[in-house]
Amino acid sequence: MAAMPAPTAAVAPLPPNLSICLGVSGSVAAVKAPELASALLRAGASVDVVLTEPAHALLQASYRGAQPWAALEALAAEHAPDGARPSRPTLRLWRDRDEWDAYRTVGEDAVLHVELAKRNQLLLIAPLCANTLAAAALGLCGNLLGSTLRAWYYDLEPAFAAPLQAKFGAHALERPVLVAPAMNTFMWHQRVTAEHLETLRRRGVHVVPPVAKRLACGDTGMGALAAVDDIAAAAIALLRAHAEQAAAAAAAGTPVFQP
Ligand SMILES: Cc1cc2nc3c(=O)[nH]c(=O)nc-3n(C[C@H](O)[C@H](O)[C@H](O)COP(=O)(O)O)c2cc1C
């Protein structure tokens, strides 16, 4: 008789009220956004999905007989904020136009990219396409996703960050950023890709590398988005570690940073 497999260690639930900003950029792998968002919700995190316009366009394509944009909208409807259940994970969809359409009164209306940076504890960009990678490496912020990354609490000048970290703890100004690149094999192997990724790594950005397989464009090789489960597991591990640092700081009496 075959030996029984060892029971898998139970995964501890996430503390409540943690949230992830999920940036989706213009790789064909954007069609996996509903699957990735579902995995994050199942783990107990709220999700603010920020789509670039090319990602939104790619989500209109049919994928394995389903319509990914319709699937994302259904997830948003199912996980709409509910005042009666405030700790239930929510999912909200954001596009570039949302940054501008609701902004009417200076000094009163929230600035969406700043709010997204304030209220999320992890920024995950998956898929990260070549263009958004290049923009991130240069610090460009010509869309909602780029602006959110530029408003994120990370990679700050030491002289600016040090007094805040002394008061609120290092974790407060080091919110994790995780990216999962996905692109055509020849795009991936251009040297500029490695240069841009190295730039992000130097800033502390975590990377789930792509995998080799037959790509949607027909080429075979490196560049496909990593498995959704692997990306979700890496995201949840980073989110959990950050939450544990925050809890330890709070237990030690450190004031909570309220951006
Ligand atoms: C059908 C299609 C599939 C694409 N797939 C990818 C891809 O997997 N990776 C990538 O880097 N670019 C891909 N592109 C190109 C990007 O969508 C394009 O560079 C776009 O400007 C990215 O904009 P964004 O960074 O604002 O999302 C694809 C374009 C099309 C039309």
The ligand as an SDF file (V2000), in Angstrom:
LIG
                    3D

 31 33  0  0  0  0  0  0  0  0999 V2000
   -2.4890   41.0870  -29.4280 C   0  0  0  0  0  0  0  0  0  0  0  0
   -1.3560   41.7780  -28.7190 C   0  0  0  0  0  0  0  0  0  0  0  0
   -0.6490   41.0960  -27.7880 C   0  0  0  0  0  0  0  0  0  0  0  0
    0.4280   41.7170  -27.1090 C   0  0  0  0  0  0  0  0  0  0  0  0
    1.1290   41.0100  -26.1740 N   0  0  0  0  0  0  0  0  0  0  0  0
    2.1730   41.6040  -25.5450 C   0  0  0  0  0  0  0  0  0  0  0  0
    2.9000   40.8830  -24.5650 C   0  0  0  0  0  0  0  0  0  0  0  0
    2.6060   39.7210  -24.2360 O   0  0  0  0  0  0  0  0  0  0  0  0
    3.9090   41.5080  -23.9470 N   0  0  0  0  0  0  0  0  0  0  0  0
    4.2840   42.8000  -24.2450 C   0  0  0  0  0  0  0  0  0  0  0  0
    5.2320   43.3010  -23.6530 O   0  0  0  0  0  0  0  0  0  0  0  0
    3.5990   43.5110  -25.1760 N   0  0  0  0  0  0  0  0  0  0  0  0
    2.5510   42.9500  -25.8270 C   0  0  0  0  0  0  0  0  0  0  0  0
    1.8300   43.6660  -26.7530 N   0  0  0  0  0  0  0  0  0  0  0  0
    2.2050   45.0720  -27.0210 C   0  0  0  0  0  0  0  0  0  0  0  0
    1.6450   46.0320  -25.9600 C   0  0  0  0  0  0  0  0  0  0  0  0
    0.2460   45.8750  -25.8220 O   0  0  0  0  0  0  0  0  0  0  0  0
    1.9980   47.4870  -26.3500 C   0  0  0  0  0  0  0  0  0  0  0  0
    3.3980   47.6550  -26.2360 O   0  0  0  0  0  0  0  0  0  0  0  0
    1.2730   48.5030  -25.5020 C   0  0  0  0  0  0  0  0  0  0  0  0
    1.6770   49.7930  -25.9030 O   0  0  0  0  0  0  0  0  0  0  0  0
    1.5150   48.3410  -24.0190 C   0  0  0  0  0  0  0  0  0  0  0  0
    0.9060   49.4360  -23.3410 O   0  0  0  0  0  0  0  0  0  0  0  0
    0.8220   49.5140  -21.7500 P   0  0  0  0  0  0  0  0  0  0  0  0
    2.2270   49.3990  -21.2340 O   0  0  0  0  0  0  0  0  0  0  0  0
    0.2460   50.8640  -21.4990 O   0  0  0  0  0  0  0  0  0  0  0  0
   -0.0560   48.4440  -21.2480 O   0  0  0  0  0  0  0  0  0  0  0  0
    0.7530   43.0650  -27.4160 C   0  0  0  0  0  0  0  0  0  0  0  0
   -0.0050   43.7570  -28.3510 C   0  0  0  0  0  0  0  0  0  0  0  0
   -1.0300   43.1220  -29.0100 C   0  0  0  0  0  0  0  0  0  0  0  0
   -1.8000   43.9140  -30.0240 C   0  0  0  0  0  0  0  0  0  0  0  0
  1  2  1  0
  2  3  1  0
  2 30  2  0
  3  4  2  0
  4  5  1  0
  4 28  1  0
  5  6  2  0
  6  7  1  0
  6 13  1  0
  7  8  2  0
  7  9  1  0
  9 10  1  0
 10 11  2  0
 10 12  1  0
 12 13  2  0
 13 14  1  0
 14 15  1  0
 14 28  1  0
 15 16  1  0
 16 17  1  0
 16 18  1  0
 18 19  1  0
 18 20  1  0
 20 21  1  0
 20 22  1  0
 22 23  1  0
 23 24  1  0
 24 25  2  0
 24 26  1  0
 24 27  1  0
 28 29  2  0
 29 30  1  0
 30 31  1  0
M  END
$$$$
